[in-house]
Amino acid sequence: QSLPKSLRYNRARHAKRHGVCVRGAVRVSAQLAKQPNPIGVHALTWVGGWSEEECTFAARESASLGYDLVEIPLLEPATVNAAMTKRIFDEFDIGAATSLGLSFDADISSSDAECAARRAPQRGGAQELRGGAETRREEAADEGVTLGLEVVNRYESNLLNTAAQAVELLKEIDEANVKIHLDAYHMHIEEAGLAQAVATAGEHLGYVHIGESNRGDLGTGNVDFPQLFRALADSNYKGPITFESFSSKVVSPVLSNTLCIWRDTWEDSKECAAHAKQFIDTQWNAAHL
């Protein structure tokens, strides 16, 4: 079935206090920014919602595998209790990242102040986005976080599809706390090469998603991960590296449809997350030899 118009948007991410990654926009907390290369995992690897039970499960399982942060999707922000999340994440000594994608009625490039206040970059030109990004930048700076812009493929956005485009936009924004977020899944579709994209982003790179071409287990698709990790090592990248994978085995009422997750790319959450952590550690260590 085709998605309703309200779900066919230019995806964006908007992180909160401990936050890191975002589609279209990313925030990295000062605490995580000081830790070299924290390794994260997307919450949808574990759970489809964010009740106290689900939050505890995701935090406990992620921490048990050695992850440093969990990325929490905020497509329904009202369902996420920030105080509860902080309490549980503090208990398991793990950081948090948050993700948010909204529809056309929440466009920070809009001339409608009420619409823009809903805070999600949508299908607007770079000039319009700069104005909205400036507002978000100021809010992020007040919270002591870094704001990043994710580069996504042409089927999800018409604004930032390559690292080169993101660099041009960042030059126009010209603020130290605005960075680029690259995603292996999207780079595999749009970039001439993964190493080239990392080199192009250069010092502007602030967050990296590690996702396979089929959205499943790392190493089962076509992404050249050795090239990517070597490029990150060669560039002396110090930011977060987060595993992102989706399967219909774990369903989010909003996000699973938005991302078109129709099949079981993996069967067992813990096996998938454990494999990803080992895969990332192995690739990262090999890249530094």
C-alpha atoms as one frame of an Amber mdcrd trajectory, in Angstrom:
protein
   0.000   0.000   0.000   1.183   3.534  -0.681   1.959   5.726   2.315  -0.443
   8.545   3.141   0.850  11.986   2.200   1.493  12.833   5.841   4.133  10.094
   6.000   5.926  10.981   2.754   8.225  13.571   4.226  11.837  14.632   4.178
  12.872  12.797   7.339  14.488  14.730  10.122  15.929  13.978  13.497  15.887
  16.142  16.534  17.810  15.140  19.647  17.332  16.193  23.198  19.516  16.642
  26.167  21.647  13.507  26.066  20.909  13.223  22.417  22.927  12.408  19.428
  21.579  11.349  16.171  18.848  12.698  14.004  17.646  12.236  10.418  18.052
  15.679   8.957  19.121  17.118  12.290  21.328  15.725  15.065  22.222  16.787
  18.559  25.238  15.501  20.453  25.529  16.175  24.166  28.694  17.676  25.588
  29.115  14.551  27.739  29.092  12.183  24.763  31.136  14.577  22.662  34.012
  14.208  25.126  33.995  10.407  24.819  35.896   9.247  21.715  33.733   7.172
  19.384  30.877   6.037  21.665  29.164   3.037  20.050  25.373   3.140  19.882
  22.413   0.983  18.863  18.977   2.042  17.629  16.156   1.308  20.073  14.060
  -0.324  17.349  16.528  -3.200  17.455  14.929  -3.986  20.809  11.464  -2.449
  21.166   8.721  -0.769  19.159   7.518   1.604  21.880   8.889   3.389  24.938
   7.043   2.325  28.061   9.044   1.991  31.265   9.321  -1.745  30.652  10.514
  -1.222  27.077  12.952   1.486  28.099  14.426  -0.731  30.814  14.753  -3.648
  28.409  16.512  -1.588  25.740  18.887   0.046  28.223  19.710  -3.199  30.047
  20.272  -5.270  26.904  22.329  -2.574  25.187  24.516  -2.042  28.235  25.033
  -5.787  28.635  26.530  -5.929  25.132  28.869  -3.024  25.778  27.056  -0.274
  23.888  27.585   3.291  25.067  24.281   4.787  23.931  20.785   3.935  22.712
  19.093   5.953  19.975  15.422   6.553  20.804  12.978   7.422  17.985  10.676
  10.294  18.923   8.088  10.116  16.163   5.541  10.296  18.976   7.359  12.521
  21.503   4.482  12.535  23.973   4.982   8.798  24.540   8.555   9.275  25.764
   8.921  10.213  29.424  12.229  12.081  29.662  12.563  11.854  33.443  11.856
   8.124  33.422  14.308   7.591  30.570  17.077   9.521  32.311  16.541   7.600
  35.533  16.736   4.233  33.805  19.655   5.172  31.570  21.557   6.488  34.590
  20.893   3.171  36.328  22.520   1.264  33.474  25.175   3.932  32.857  24.310
   4.348  29.198  23.860   7.457  27.054  20.863   8.374  24.930  20.241   9.639
  21.427  16.842  10.698  20.130  15.370  10.706  16.625  12.387  12.582  15.276
  10.692  12.806  11.908   7.643  14.967  11.333   5.241  15.780   8.506   4.773
  18.863   6.300   2.838  20.649   9.030   6.014  20.800  11.141   8.416  22.588
   8.791  11.119  24.797  10.306  11.516  26.494   6.921   7.876  27.602   6.938
   6.926  31.291   7.109   4.101  30.163   9.399   5.513  30.605  12.897   3.175
  28.008  14.391   4.192  25.449  11.775   7.901  26.219  12.156   7.638  25.876
  15.926   6.790  22.200  15.492  10.464  21.735  14.590  11.225  19.415  11.718
  13.133  20.301   8.530  10.985  19.368   5.537  10.988  19.951   1.799  12.310
  23.484   1.601  15.249  25.052  -0.131  18.602  25.511   1.558  17.899  29.197
   2.152  14.691  28.445   4.063  16.363  25.638   5.991  19.164  27.948   7.139
  16.687  30.128   8.984  15.160  27.168  10.809  18.560  25.631  11.475  19.711
  28.863  13.066  16.861  28.691  15.569  17.637  25.054  16.341  21.347  25.887
  16.601  20.689  28.490  19.261  18.524  26.069  21.233  21.182  23.362  20.910
  23.908  25.743  22.045  21.825  26.655  25.100  21.637  22.936  25.964  25.372
  22.399  25.443  24.855  20.071  22.487  25.992  19.872  18.872  23.420  19.986
  16.095  23.991  17.819  13.024  22.318  17.413   9.635  21.873  13.913   8.235
  22.533  13.232   4.572  19.843  10.873   3.245  19.109   9.294  -0.113  17.053
  10.826  -2.916  13.989   8.697  -2.140  13.657  10.306   1.280  14.749  13.899
   0.708  15.519  16.344  -2.068  17.751  18.647  -0.027  20.879  16.892   1.290
  21.724  13.726  -0.644  25.540  13.920  -0.584  28.288  14.941   1.792  29.300
  17.697  -0.631  25.842  19.256  -0.434  25.952  19.108   3.361  29.355  20.814
   3.443  28.043  23.648   1.287  25.093  24.155   3.615  27.298  24.080   6.709
  29.550  26.721   5.183  26.518  28.969   4.816  25.299  28.269   8.355  28.873
  28.815   9.612  28.402  27.762  13.220  30.800  25.577  15.201  28.070  23.476
  16.822  26.475  22.382  13.522  27.897  19.161  12.055  27.252  16.535   9.361
  25.682  13.147  10.027  26.604  10.435   7.499  24.821   7.094   7.191  26.361
   4.062   5.470  22.978   2.956   4.128  22.340   6.291   2.438  25.946   6.778
   1.319  25.828   3.396  -0.416  23.009   4.735  -2.591  24.199   8.277  -3.313
  27.963   8.647  -2.964  30.653   7.766  -5.514  32.528   6.108  -2.658  32.272
   5.850   1.119  35.838   7.044   1.709  35.265   9.984  -0.589  32.167  11.007
   1.365  34.022  10.854   4.688  36.920  12.851   3.251  34.506  15.433   1.833
  32.772  15.857   5.185  36.158  16.167   6.855  36.174  18.134  10.086  32.447
  18.776   9.726  31.581  15.125  10.380  29.917  14.707  13.767  27.878  11.494
  13.720  27.872   8.217  11.775  25.197   5.575  11.266  26.368   2.049  10.487
  23.598   0.390   8.485  23.647  -2.378   5.896  22.309  -1.960   2.344  19.428
  -4.349   3.132  18.762  -2.779   6.569  19.620  -6.134   8.159  22.642  -7.743
   9.825  25.952  -6.049   9.143  28.001  -7.938   6.554  24.993  -9.464   4.785
  24.612  -6.713   2.176  26.756  -4.678  -0.210  28.188  -1.873   1.927  32.009
  -1.743   1.860  32.500  -1.423   5.605  36.305  -1.909   5.594  36.558   1.124
   3.289  34.252   3.158   5.519  36.019   2.353   8.776  39.450   2.955   7.252
  38.262   6.337   6.055  36.920   7.199   9.510  40.194   6.150  11.112  42.275
   8.045   8.557  40.226  11.184   9.188  40.746  10.835  12.956  36.994  10.794
  13.473  36.104  10.973  17.167  32.299  11.115  17.106  29.579   8.554  17.840
  29.133   5.444  15.688  25.621   3.983  15.929  24.256   0.721  14.549  20.917
   1.140  12.789  18.928  -1.831  11.540  15.248  -2.572  11.115  13.197  -5.765
  10.896   9.477  -6.458  10.967  10.200  -8.640  14.013  10.192  -5.406  16.051
   7.452  -3.048  14.939   6.962   0.638  15.640   3.435   1.738  14.614   4.850
   4.863  12.940   8.510   4.301  12.122   8.224   0.821  10.588   5.746   2.074
   7.970   7.679   5.273   7.394  10.875   3.335   6.639   9.043   0.662   4.619
  10.135  -2.246   6.812   8.075  -5.036   5.303  10.175  -8.163   5.953  12.198
  -9.965   8.600  15.786  -8.883   7.977  16.699 -10.627  11.230  14.871 -12.854
  13.719  16.440 -12.257  17.143  17.161  -8.805  18.571  19.985  -9.787  20.886
  21.766 -11.871  18.261  21.500  -8.986  15.813  22.770  -6.381  18.289  25.546
  -8.635  19.592  26.723  -9.384  16.065  26.666  -5.671  15.212  28.729  -4.712
  18.268  31.333  -7.353  17.489  31.319  -6.396  13.799  31.834  -2.689  14.534
  34.567  -3.368  17.101  36.382  -5.699  14.701  36.166  -3.289  11.774  37.184
  -0.316  13.911  40.178  -2.122  15.404  41.304  -3.406  11.989  41.084   0.118
  10.570  43.585   1.316  13.162  46.219  -1.355  12.502
